[in-house]
Amino acid sequence: MIIKERTIPIRIQKNEALLRRLPKDHIKRQEMEEDLRKRWAGYRGEQAVDYYLGKLPDKDFLIFHGIRLSNGEYFFQIDTLILTPYFALILEIKNYSGTLYFDPTFNQWIQTTQMGEKGYPCPIEQANQQKQGLKKWLEARNISIPIDFLVIISKPSTILKTAHVNTPILQKVLHVQFILDKIQKMKYKDPLLNTKELKRISRLMLKEHKPETLDILTFYKIHPTEIITGVICSNCMSIQMTKCYGSWICPECKQKDPHAHVRAVDDYFLLFNDSPLSNQKFRDFLHLTSPYIANRLLLSMNLPFTGSRKDRIYHSSETR
């Protein structure tokens, strides 16, 4: 049973919003596009694993995608957490192609493709850090249950290699197509948690889940004045749509869209880290002149707000 659905990571959403609103020749565009490509690849790898997890019996396996908790010292995020009456299982999912060699001497893995070699930190160590974070989180709530982890390679065509003496790799790293058999064999003799306890832990995790926050402009050192404002046409990506007779019209392709302002507001919240939106800021960002029209559009979006009618500010309604 899926308790927390997998959603498109906030970093992907913010990168895309930023790329939509930067000049095509911006000096950092190539860096951003490469980062976005890698993050989309990682997300698709996670989705590939979800296909197999969907075959697990609902009553025995509670699944949390992208859960992010604090152990009191730092936050840790788990690609996928499976909670059962017998154990908790962390899945660290990797979507890499080519050949992966796990080097036990330097505790790293080396990817070899047509582009050459590239080194990465050992995913077993990454997963072990998540295990320690989860263990501390559970212990602080008087919950005792074995915790294990697996590193899942989401591309069946990826070749895995390691030294013969590197037995931990053989136990912890596997291709996605073998995940169901591996999990089914991990069941312990007696259950440690009953249905009521599993529900309590699930409620606690959802309550204490803290989505990642990132000021994308600060991260890339982009000044707010570099952001191109206006309403973007979803058909031709022109950023010159104008408000006319209850809709937005693109002067380039003549596309009409009564809801184009919704995407612009979403871009605003993504780029400015969910900064509150006043009527004036709304007009400035969407190139509107009428406070009345701006107010009507803002009210139509049913955004949460604070303040009286005169000085009202609107907030993002997204739970990212």
N, C-alpha and C positions, 0 to 999 in steps of 0.2 A: 504494500500500500504506500503510495507516495504521500508523505506528510508535507513536504516542502517541494514545490515544483521547481524545475530548472528554468531560469529566465536568462535572457540575453544579458551578459554582464554589463554593469554600469560603465565600465571603462570603454567597452565597445560603443555604447550609446554616445558617450561623451566625445570619443574620437571622431565618430561619424558626424556629429553636430559641428565639431570644430572644422573638419574638412569641408563641410558644406558651406562654411562661412568665412573661409580664408581665400585670398587671391590664389589663382591657379599657379602662379609663379612664386609663391611664398617659399622662403629659404628652408623652412622646416617641413614642408609638405611631404617630401620623400621619406623622411624619418617617421612621420606620423602614419603614412600609408603602409610602410613596412611593419610597424608595430600593430596596426589594425589587421593586417593580413595574418600575422602570427596568432593574434587573439581569436580571430574567427576560426582559424584552423584548430585551436585548442577547444573552442566551444563545440565545433562539429565533432571532434573526437569524443567529447563528453556525451553528445547526443547518440553517437554510435554505441556507447556502453549502455545508454538508457534502453535501447531496443532489447538487449538481453535481460536487463533487470526487470523489464516488464513481464517476464515469464516466471518470476518468483511468486510463490503463493502469498496472497495479500495478508492472510491472518498471521503469518510468522515473521514477515519482514517489513519493517517500517523504514522508508527511504527518505532521506533529507538531502536535497541537492543544494550545494553552495552555502551551507550553514556556516555562519561566522560568529564565533563566541569569544569571550574573554575569560582567561583563567586567573584573572586578578593582576597579572603582570603584563600581559600582551594579548593581542587578538590573534586568533588562528582561524583560517578558513579551510574547509574540507570540500574537495570536489564533490564527493558523494559519501554519505555516512549511512550505513545500514544498521539498524538497531533490531535485535532479536531477543527472545527470552533467554538465549544462551550466551550471547556475546554481542559486542559492538565491532563493526568492521569498517575501516577507513579505506576508501578507494582513491588513490592518487592516479589520475588519468593523464596519459601522455599521447600526443598525436604526432609522431615523427615517422618519416619515411627513411628509406635507405637501410643501412646497417648500423646497429647500435652495439658498441662493445663496452661492457661494464668492466672498468679497470679497478681491481681490488687493491692495487698498490697505492694509487693516488686517490682512491675513493671518488671517482667521477665516471661519467659515461661519455663516450666519444661517438658522434654521429658521422658517418661517411656517406656522402652523396656524390652526384656528378659535379657538385660545386666544391668538393673537397671535404676536409675534416673540420669538425667544430665540437668543442667540449662543453659539457653541462654539469652542474652539480648533481651528485648522486640522488636519484629520486627516492631511494630507500631512506636516506637520511632525512629528506623532506617529510616523508610520511611518518617517520619515527618522531619528528618534532611535533607533528600534529597529534600523534598518539599521546605524547607526554602532556600536551595542552589539554586534550580531552580528558585524560586521566585525572588531572588536577581539577578540572571543572566538575567532574562527577564526584570526586572525593569531597569537594567543598559542599556538596548537597547530599552527602551520606549515601551515595550510590556506589555499589561495588559490583563490577561485572568485567570479565576479561575483554581486553581490547586488542584487536589484531589489525593488520593492514595489508593491502596488496597494491602493487604498481601495475596498472593495466595499460597495455600498449594497444591503442584503438585501431591501428592499421594491421590487418592480418598479414599483409605482404612485407612488413618490416622484419628484417633479419636480426635476430638476437644472438650475441656472442659474448662469452666470458671465459676466464681461465677455469680449468677443471677444479681447482681448489676453492673456487668462489661459490660454495654451496648456498649461502643466504640468497643469492640472486635466483637460484633455481627454485627456491621455495616462495619467493615474494614477487617475482616478475613474471607475467604471463600475457599472452595475447587475449584479446577480448572474447574470442569464440570459446575459450575454455573457462570463462568466469563462472557459469552456472554450476558446472561440475565441481569446481573448486569450492564454492560456497556451500553446496549441499554436503560436502564431505567434512565441513568445519563444525557441524553441530556437536555440541557437548552432550554428555549423558543425561543430565538433569537440568531443567529450566531454572534459571535464577531469578527471573522477573515474571510476574503474572500480568494479565491484561491491564489491570488497574494501574500497576506501577509503570508499565510502558506508556500508558496514556499520560500519566503525570510527568514523566520525563519529556515526552513529546511537547506538552504544553509549555514546560520550562524552556526548552530549546527554542521554540517559536517566539516566546516572550522575550528571551534574552538575545536573540539573533540581532546583530547590528550590521546593516549593510555597509559596505565599504564607501567611504567618501573621499573624493579627490577633487581638488581645485585644478581643473585641466589647464586653465590659462596660466596659473602659477607654475605648474609642472613643466610646461613647454616654454615658459617665459614669453608668453604672448600678451601684449598690452591690449586692454579692452577696445582701444580705438582701432585696432587692426581687424576687428570683427566686422564683417559686412552685415548690415542690418537690412530688414525688409522681409517680405513674404515670398517664399520660394514656391515656384510652380512645380508640382510633382510630375508633370508630363515632360517638360523640357529643361527643368532645373533653372530657369530664369529666375532672378531674384527681384523682379520688378512688378509683381502683381499689385493691382490697385483695387480698392473697394468700390463697388458700383452696384447699386440696386440689389442689395441683399446677398451679393456674392463677391468673390474675388475673381478678377479677370487678368489673364496673362497677355500682355501686349505682343509677345513674340509668337505664341502658338494659338492664342485665342481660347485656351482652356478656361473653363469656369469651375470654381470650386468654393462652395459656401463655407467649408470648414478649413480652409488653408491656414487661417490664423491659429488654429489649434497646434499645428506642427511648429509654427514660429514660436509660440509660447513654450512649447516643450524644449525647443532649442535654447531659449533664454534660460530656463531653469537648469538645463544640462551644462551650459557654458558658464553660468554665473553661480554655480554651486547652490542652487535652490534659493538664491537671494530673493526676498520679497519683491513683488511687482506692483507698483503703483499705477494709477491711470496715466500719469505723465510718462513713466518709463515704458508702459505698454505702447503709448502713442509714438514715442521716439523709436522704439525697436521695430514697430510695424509700419512706420511712416504714415501715421494717421494724424489728422488735424483736429477732428471733432472729439471733444471730451465725452459728448453724449453717445456717439457711436462706439467709442472705446468702452464706456461703461456698460453699454448694452451687450457688447461682445464678451466682456469679462464675466458678466452675470450669467450669460448663456452657457459658460463652461463649468459652472457649479464648483468653482475653486474654493477651498477654505479661505476665509479672510478674517482679518482683525481690524478694529477701529470703526469709527462711525462712518456714515455715508460720505462725508466730506473728505476725510483723511484715510479712507479705507485702503488697506494693502492686501494683496492676494498672495497665497502660498501654493507651492506645488502639492498636488494631491497624490503624486506617485509614491508608491512604496517600492523603492528600487532594490 
